[in-house]
Amino acid sequence: GNVGVSSNASNIIFKGSEDLGGGLKALWQIQTYFSAGGTGNSDTFNGSAQDGVGSGNTFVGLGGGFGTVILGKNESPVKMLSRKTDFFGNQIGDSRNLTSVGTSGLGFDTRPNNQVAYTTPSMSGLSGTVAYFSALSGTDVTDAAVDGWAAAGNYENGPLMLGLGYEKHNLSNASALLNDEKVWRLAAGYAIGNFKFTGLYQKATDIAGVNSADRKVWGLGAGYN
């Protein structure tokens, strides 16, 4: 048989911050995904090979006591909920094989270009992020016409983690024949000593703009370290 080399999660990140005084910091990041075998890691989600060194999360921002604002390309807050519960990230058992249903294969685990996002400071473990993207991507004609928004709230305190998120893609911008696809995602986790238990539930509606094309996904996980 053939031997293949797969590099599923190889990337390089350059990032930094600059103190602006008054408690403010300028932030920047450039993330580059690459393949070390020609098979695997085509992870340019919502980007493409044309994005070059900025194929991953690439943005500028401003942080301080008010929270953080970024502009550029970054993970959707809804995507980050499932990343907190997945024991098999970037592997065959990755939950995105079930949750990433949606338009043009981009689904609801997105890394939108053209994004403005605000994350609150953590208040006793409670924080939230809201993001607006003027286009799902800049490389596909349909996705370039589609804007959307996402929001998620997280509570992490001691052994408990809870999160709830909502994301909407305005597919009707691309065609009057399409409905806007939407998703709700609930994530939970609890740690007891060396054990960790997680749960995930997702309800997606009008997938790819098709009326009543809905899907529910749920999963449970347990790990021992």
C-alpha positions as CSV (number, residue, x, y, z in Angstrom):
1,G,0.0,0.0,0.0
2,N,0.9,3.7,-0.2
3,V,2.4,5.6,2.6
4,G,1.1,9.1,3.2
5,V,2.3,11.9,5.4
6,S,-0.5,14.0,6.9
7,S,0.1,17.3,8.8
8,N,-3.4,18.0,10.2
9,A,-2.6,20.9,12.5
10,S,0.8,22.5,11.6
11,N,1.0,26.2,11.8
12,I,3.2,29.1,12.7
13,I,1.9,32.1,14.7
14,F,3.6,35.5,14.9
15,K,1.9,37.8,17.4
16,G,2.6,40.7,19.7
17,S,1.3,43.7,21.7
18,E,2.3,47.3,22.3
19,D,1.5,49.2,25.4
20,L,-0.3,52.4,24.5
21,G,-0.7,53.8,28.0
22,G,-3.8,54.3,30.0
23,G,-4.4,50.6,30.2
24,L,-4.7,50.2,26.4
25,K,-2.7,47.7,24.3
26,A,-2.5,47.4,20.5
27,L,-2.6,43.7,19.4
28,W,-1.7,41.9,16.3
29,Q,-1.4,38.3,15.0
30,I,-0.5,36.5,11.8
31,Q,-1.2,32.7,11.6
32,T,0.0,30.6,8.8
33,Y,-1.2,27.0,8.1
34,F,1.0,24.8,6.0
35,S,1.1,21.2,4.8
36,A,4.2,19.1,5.5
37,G,3.2,16.2,3.3
38,G,0.8,17.4,0.6
39,T,-2.0,15.5,2.4
40,G,-4.0,17.0,5.1
41,N,-4.0,20.5,6.7
42,S,-5.8,22.4,4.0
43,D,-7.2,24.3,6.9
44,T,-7.6,27.7,5.4
45,F,-11.2,27.9,6.6
46,N,-13.0,30.8,5.0
47,G,-9.7,31.7,3.5
48,S,-7.8,30.1,0.7
49,A,-4.3,29.4,-0.6
50,Q,-4.3,33.0,-1.9
51,D,-4.3,34.2,1.7
52,G,-0.7,33.0,2.0
53,V,0.9,33.8,5.3
54,G,-2.5,35.0,6.6
55,S,-4.3,31.7,6.0
56,G,-5.1,31.3,9.7
57,N,-6.3,33.7,12.4
58,T,-4.9,37.1,11.3
59,F,-6.0,40.4,12.8
60,V,-5.2,43.6,14.5
61,G,-6.9,44.8,17.7
62,L,-7.2,46.9,20.8
63,G,-7.4,45.6,24.3
64,G,-7.9,47.1,27.8
65,G,-10.2,47.1,30.7
66,F,-13.2,47.3,28.4
67,G,-12.3,44.0,26.8
68,T,-10.9,43.4,23.3
69,V,-11.8,44.5,19.8
70,I,-10.3,42.8,16.8
71,L,-10.5,43.4,13.0
72,G,-9.5,40.8,10.5
73,K,-10.0,37.0,10.4
74,N,-10.6,34.9,13.5
75,E,-12.5,31.9,14.8
76,S,-16.3,32.4,15.2
77,P,-17.3,32.5,18.9
78,V,-19.7,29.7,18.1
79,K,-16.9,27.5,16.7
80,M,-14.9,28.1,19.9
81,L,-17.6,26.5,22.0
82,S,-17.2,23.1,20.4
83,R,-13.4,23.4,20.6
84,K,-13.7,23.5,24.4
85,T,-15.5,20.1,24.4
86,D,-13.7,18.1,21.7
87,F,-11.3,15.4,22.8
88,F,-10.4,14.6,19.1
89,G,-9.6,18.1,17.7
90,N,-7.9,17.9,14.3
91,Q,-8.2,14.1,14.3
92,I,-10.6,11.6,12.6
93,G,-13.0,11.9,15.5
94,D,-13.3,15.7,15.3
95,S,-16.8,16.8,16.1
96,R,-16.7,19.2,13.2
97,N,-17.4,16.2,10.9
98,L,-20.9,16.4,12.2
99,T,-21.4,20.1,13.2
100,S,-19.8,21.7,10.1
101,V,-22.9,21.5,8.0
102,G,-23.8,24.7,6.0
103,T,-23.3,26.6,2.9
104,S,-20.5,25.8,0.5
105,G,-19.1,23.3,3.1
106,L,-18.1,26.1,5.4
107,G,-20.8,25.3,7.9
108,F,-21.0,26.6,11.4
109,D,-17.3,26.1,12.4
110,T,-16.2,29.2,10.6
111,R,-13.2,31.5,10.6
112,P,-14.8,34.5,8.8
113,N,-12.8,37.1,6.9
114,N,-13.8,40.8,7.1
115,Q,-14.7,40.4,10.7
116,V,-15.2,42.9,13.6
117,A,-15.4,41.2,17.0
118,Y,-15.7,42.3,20.6
119,T,-15.0,40.2,23.6
120,T,-15.9,41.4,27.1
121,P,-13.5,41.1,30.1
122,S,-14.1,38.1,32.3
123,M,-16.4,38.9,35.2
124,S,-16.2,36.1,37.8
125,G,-15.8,33.6,35.0
126,L,-18.5,35.0,32.8
127,S,-17.5,36.5,29.4
128,G,-19.0,37.0,25.9
129,T,-18.1,37.6,22.3
130,V,-20.1,39.1,19.5
131,A,-18.8,39.2,15.9
132,Y,-20.0,40.6,12.6
133,F,-18.6,39.6,9.3
134,S,-19.3,41.5,6.1
135,A,-18.5,38.3,4.0
136,L,-18.0,34.7,4.9
137,S,-15.0,34.7,2.6
138,G,-13.4,36.8,-0.1
139,T,-12.7,33.8,-2.5
140,D,-16.1,32.4,-3.4
141,V,-18.6,34.5,-5.3
142,T,-21.5,33.3,-3.2
143,D,-19.7,33.6,0.2
144,A,-18.4,37.0,-0.7
145,A,-22.0,38.2,-0.9
146,V,-23.0,36.7,2.4
147,D,-22.7,38.6,5.6
148,G,-23.6,37.3,9.1
149,W,-23.1,37.6,12.8
150,A,-22.3,35.3,15.7
151,A,-22.5,35.7,19.5
152,A,-21.5,33.4,22.4
153,G,-21.5,33.6,26.2
154,N,-19.2,31.5,28.3
155,Y,-19.0,30.7,32.0
156,E,-15.8,29.1,33.3
157,N,-15.3,28.9,37.0
158,G,-13.3,26.1,38.7
159,P,-14.3,22.7,37.3
160,L,-17.4,24.0,35.5
161,M,-17.7,25.3,31.9
162,L,-20.9,26.4,30.2
163,G,-21.4,28.1,26.8
164,L,-24.2,29.1,24.6
165,G,-23.9,30.5,21.1
166,Y,-25.9,31.6,18.0
167,E,-24.7,32.2,14.4
168,K,-26.6,33.4,11.3
169,H,-25.5,33.5,7.7
170,N,-27.6,35.8,5.5
171,L,-27.7,33.6,2.4
172,S,-30.6,35.6,1.1
173,N,-28.1,38.3,0.2
174,A,-26.7,36.0,-2.5
175,S,-30.1,34.8,-3.8
176,A,-33.7,35.5,-3.0
177,L,-34.4,31.8,-3.4
178,L,-32.3,31.0,-0.3
179,N,-33.3,31.2,3.4
180,D,-30.8,32.5,6.0
181,E,-29.2,29.5,7.7
182,K,-28.9,29.6,11.5
183,V,-27.4,27.5,14.4
184,W,-27.7,27.3,18.1
185,R,-24.9,25.5,20.0
186,L,-24.7,24.6,23.7
187,A,-21.5,23.3,25.3
188,A,-20.7,22.1,28.8
189,G,-17.8,20.6,30.7
190,Y,-17.0,19.5,34.2
191,A,-13.7,18.3,35.7
192,I,-13.4,16.0,38.7
193,G,-9.8,15.3,39.6
194,N,-8.1,13.7,36.6
195,F,-11.5,13.1,34.9
196,K,-13.2,15.5,32.5
197,F,-16.7,15.2,31.1
198,T,-18.1,17.2,28.2
199,G,-21.4,17.6,26.4
200,L,-22.4,19.3,23.1
201,Y,-25.7,20.0,21.5
202,Q,-26.4,21.9,18.2
203,K,-29.5,22.7,16.3
204,A,-29.0,24.0,12.7
205,T,-31.9,25.3,10.6
206,D,-32.4,26.0,6.9
207,I,-28.9,24.5,6.1
208,A,-27.4,25.9,2.9
209,G,-30.5,28.1,2.6
210,V,-32.9,25.2,2.0
211,N,-36.3,25.5,3.8
212,S,-36.6,23.0,6.7
213,A,-33.2,21.5,6.0
214,D,-32.4,21.1,9.7
215,R,-30.0,18.9,11.7
216,K,-29.5,18.3,15.4
217,V,-26.2,17.0,16.7
218,W,-25.4,15.9,20.2
219,G,-22.4,14.3,21.8
220,L,-21.0,13.3,25.1
221,G,-17.3,12.8,26.0
222,A,-15.1,11.7,28.9
223,G,-11.4,11.8,29.4
224,Y,-8.8,10.7,31.9
225,N,-5.5,12.5,32.2
